[in-house]
């Protein structure tokens, strides 16, 4: 016989909550200029931003962390090509 606790999905202990970063926070964290960031983003070599309002874009912290990990490991980060628009 299976109990309810045995059928539940295990909790992810180290899962970080999703958090958006501003342009200033991304530039400060990654250490590249604004123009370089946007040039790399246009080429698919930097995580794409999310449009969260008519005049506001943000980047997911986890995407930036993944980008930085790829750089440290000597890998080239490539965009998945997903279109990201959160405003309605």
Sine and cosine of phi, psi and omega as CSV:
sin_phi,cos_phi,sin_psi,cos_psi,sin_omega,cos_omega
0.00,0.00,0.70,-0.72,-0.02,-1.00
-0.98,-0.19,0.73,-0.68,0.03,-1.00
-1.00,0.00,0.27,-0.96,-0.02,-1.00
-0.88,0.48,-0.60,0.80,-0.02,-1.00
-0.93,0.36,-0.45,0.89,0.00,-1.00
-0.97,0.23,-0.38,0.93,-0.05,-1.00
-0.99,-0.11,-0.12,0.99,0.00,-1.00
-0.97,0.24,0.51,-0.86,0.05,-1.00
-0.95,0.31,0.71,-0.70,0.00,-1.00
-0.90,0.43,0.56,-0.83,0.02,-1.00
-0.97,0.23,0.56,-0.83,0.08,-1.00
-1.00,0.02,0.95,-0.32,-0.11,-0.99
-0.93,0.36,-0.63,0.78,-0.12,-0.99
-0.98,-0.21,0.34,0.94,-0.02,-1.00
-0.97,0.22,0.83,-0.56,0.03,-1.00
-0.99,0.13,0.62,-0.79,0.09,-1.00
-0.93,0.38,0.51,-0.86,0.02,-1.00
-0.94,0.34,0.67,-0.74,-0.04,-1.00
-0.61,-0.80,0.69,-0.73,0.07,-1.00
-1.00,0.01,0.55,-0.84,0.07,-1.00
-0.88,-0.47,0.58,-0.81,0.07,-1.00
-0.98,0.18,0.19,-0.98,0.05,-1.00
-0.84,0.54,-0.72,0.70,0.00,-1.00
-0.86,0.50,-0.68,0.73,0.00,-1.00
-0.91,0.42,-0.63,0.77,0.00,-1.00
-0.92,0.39,-0.72,0.69,0.01,-1.00
-0.87,0.50,-0.69,0.72,0.01,-1.00
-0.90,0.43,-0.66,0.75,-0.05,-1.00
-0.94,0.33,-0.69,0.72,-0.10,-0.99
-1.00,0.07,-0.52,0.86,0.04,-1.00
0.99,0.14,0.51,0.86,0.08,-1.00
-0.86,-0.51,0.30,-0.95,-0.02,-1.00
-0.97,0.23,0.29,-0.96,0.02,-1.00
-0.86,0.51,-0.72,0.69,-0.03,-1.00
-0.91,0.42,-0.62,0.78,0.05,-1.00
-0.91,0.42,-0.68,0.73,0.03,-1.00
-0.83,0.55,-0.78,0.63,-0.05,-1.00
-0.93,0.36,-0.56,0.83,0.06,-1.00
-0.91,0.42,-0.71,0.71,0.02,-1.00
-0.91,0.41,-0.63,0.78,0.03,-1.00
-0.89,0.46,-0.68,0.74,0.01,-1.00
-0.89,0.46,-0.52,0.85,0.01,-1.00
-1.00,0.06,-0.03,1.00,-0.01,-1.00
0.98,0.18,0.30,0.95,-0.02,-1.00
-0.96,-0.26,0.18,0.98,0.05,-1.00
-0.56,-0.83,0.55,-0.83,-0.02,-1.00
-0.82,0.57,0.66,-0.75,0.03,-1.00
-0.98,0.22,0.50,-0.87,0.01,-1.00
-0.99,0.12,0.29,-0.96,0.11,-0.99
-0.96,-0.28,0.74,-0.68,0.11,-0.99
-1.00,0.09,0.94,-0.34,-0.08,-1.00
-0.99,-0.17,-0.24,0.97,0.07,-1.00
-0.37,-0.93,0.10,-1.00,-0.04,-1.00
-0.82,0.57,-0.62,0.78,-0.06,-1.00
-0.84,-0.55,0.47,0.88,-0.02,-1.00
-0.67,-0.74,0.79,-0.61,0.12,-0.99
-0.86,-0.51,0.50,-0.86,0.00,-1.00
-0.61,-0.79,0.34,-0.94,0.07,-1.00
-0.90,-0.44,0.58,-0.81,0.08,-1.00
-0.96,0.28,0.74,-0.67,0.01,-1.00
-0.84,0.55,-0.63,0.77,-0.01,-1.00
-0.91,0.42,-0.57,0.82,0.07,-1.00
-0.91,0.41,-0.65,0.76,0.00,-1.00
-0.92,0.38,-0.66,0.75,0.05,-1.00
-0.87,0.49,-0.66,0.75,0.02,-1.00
-0.90,0.43,-0.67,0.74,0.05,-1.00
-0.86,0.51,-0.73,0.68,-0.03,-1.00
-0.91,0.42,-0.62,0.78,0.04,-1.00
-0.89,0.45,-0.64,0.77,0.03,-1.00
-0.90,0.44,-0.66,0.75,0.02,-1.00
-0.89,0.45,-0.69,0.72,0.00,-1.00
-0.90,0.44,-0.60,0.80,-0.02,-1.00
-0.99,0.16,-0.03,1.00,0.01,-1.00
0.98,0.18,0.29,0.96,0.03,-1.00
-0.98,-0.19,0.46,-0.89,0.08,-1.00
-1.00,0.00,0.83,-0.56,0.01,-1.00
-0.97,0.24,0.71,-0.70,0.02,-1.00
-0.82,-0.57,0.67,-0.74,0.02,-1.00
-0.93,0.37,0.50,-0.86,0.08,-1.00
-0.99,0.12,-0.19,0.98,0.02,-1.00
0.99,0.17,0.19,0.98,-0.02,-1.00
-0.96,0.28,0.65,-0.76,0.10,-0.99
-1.00,0.05,0.77,-0.64,-0.09,-1.00
-0.82,-0.57,0.95,-0.30,0.04,-1.00
-0.67,-0.74,0.91,-0.41,-0.05,-1.00
-0.99,-0.13,-0.24,0.97,-0.02,-1.00
-0.99,0.17,0.46,-0.89,0.00,-1.00
-0.85,-0.53,0.00,0.00,0.00,0.00
